[in-house]
Amino acid sequence: MNCRMLSRTAAPWAYPAAVAACGLLTLLVMPLRHYLDLANIVMLFLLLTFFAALWLGRGPAVVSALLGVALFDFIFVPPHLAFIPSDAQYVVMLGVMLAVALLTAQLTARVREHAIAACRREEQTRRLYQLARDLAGAVTRWDTQRALDDYLRHTGYRGMLYLVDASGETLPAVEEASLASALRETVRRAAPVEGELAGPALFLPLGARDRISGIMVVTVASPASPPPALESETFEAVASLVAIAVERLHAAEEVQVSRDQAASERLRASILSALSHDLRTPLTALVGMTDSLALSGSMQAGPTRDRLSAEALAAIREQARSIGHMVTNLLDMARLQAGKVNLRKEWQLFDDVIGASLRQLRAAYPGRPVRVRLASGLPLVEFDAALIERVLVNLLENAAKYAPADRPIEVDAWQDGDAACLAVSDRGAGFSPQRIDRMFGLFERGNAESPQPGVGLGLAICHAIVEAHGGTIRAENRRDGGARVSLRLPLGAPPAFEDEEAEA
């Protein structure tokens, strides 16, 4: 017997059907009462009670049992057409018949209820499987909403799906105050919330407590005829399936955004590489020609030399060098992003690279005071001297640009556990607190309105070089004023040098 046959009988017709079945059985057995023993007639009434419990339910089965005992006593037990048995054995028979009928009705009705419950669970499982299959192919919010509507269409409920972005705003936007308040409360509590929305409504969060990706709102489709209540486990299972689909939608969006950003970065790197490579040669030639003109002018200097022309020539040379430095930064950044820089690591001390960096600083900013503090006993560190020198030069030039000319730039080197550290500090205005976390990004400057020339690539280049060495770099503001940029390089295991005197 299938589920449809078990649950097809409506409650208003069950009790009249039980009474009619008892009357029909009595009419059919009355002509045979002289040929059948009373025990056989009792079996027929018990069989009727069994089928009433199986087909009609618990209540009609009890009615069938009581009415069957009454009809059997009134018609078949002597004296006929009376409820007073003439013999005590008939009283025992009627009692046993009533007990067995009620027990049969109870057990059969319970088995029927369990079978109906099992059929409902099977139906719910089948429909949940269908929902999961539909959600697996959903690629947009509308596909997810359509799958949810298909699942709830035959349950008497309807559902609405709202996505929640990183800022807590819902999609689609909600203008109704009560609905918006219930959605915010659901996000805040990260637990189901009951409310009123054209009738009783249940707000189910989609996702974990630390991240709510959406909210499913379940309401009654027709308040005039409320559907049977679904189990809470069913709603939770539906919410779990929808949450997985919503998380997949968010992940797909993030992957698409990442792909777009990667494509944009590749395009920008290609453009920077092409421009910087094509501009570097003419700029180098421009700087060389200005140097030659300045040198020839100084050799031919006399009392009648035009001082304004000399100053203009010096300004052209300085601007050409500045543009050449920017183009070099662009080319280096493009190479670092493309991964085309091979590190030539060697075991060496910080002293040499610091000295070479200071010589470049003095050439660009003569007379600028610098204070160097090297900790005693600094070990050998494995790094690419040219690239680390480039990092120090960039940091020193930034400090010289943005700090007062009469305040010294400080360079510190020390060992911290298993890392060798370098730091460049100044007494300038420091980094903007709102932008300090983004200082190592491309085209980020400490002050966008700064009069100092630059395109914001110096710290980005430093960050890329230090990361290529397996180290870290950090920017911070000093407590007593000024900026500080420090980097950490792993020490590793330097090679052991044999003592020449001991060997001799």
Secondary structure, DSSP 8 states (H G I E B T S, - for coil): --HHHHS-S-HHHHHHHHHHHHHHHHHHHGGGTTTS-HHHHHHHHHHHHHHHHHHT-HHHHHHHHHHHHHHIIIIISSSTT-SS-SSHHHHHHHHHHHHHHHHHHHHHHHHHHHHHHHHHHHHHHHHHHHHHHHHHT--SHHHHHHHHHHHHTTTTEEEEEEEE-TTS-EES----HHHHHHHHHHHHHTS-EEEESSSEEEEEEEEETTEEEEEEEEEES-TTS------HHHHHHHHHHHHHHHHHHHHHHHHHHHHHHHHHHHHHHHHHHHHHHHHHHHHHHHHHHHHHHHHHHHHT--TT--HHHHHHHHHHHHHHHHHHHHHHHHHHHHHHHHT------EEE-HHHHHHHHHHHHHHHSTT--EEEEE-TT---EEE-HHHHHHHHHHHHHHHHHHS-TTS-EEEEEEEETTEEEEEEE--SS---TTTGGGTTSTT--S-TT-SS---S-HHHHHHHHHHHTT-EEEEEE-TTSSEEEEEEEE---------HHHH-
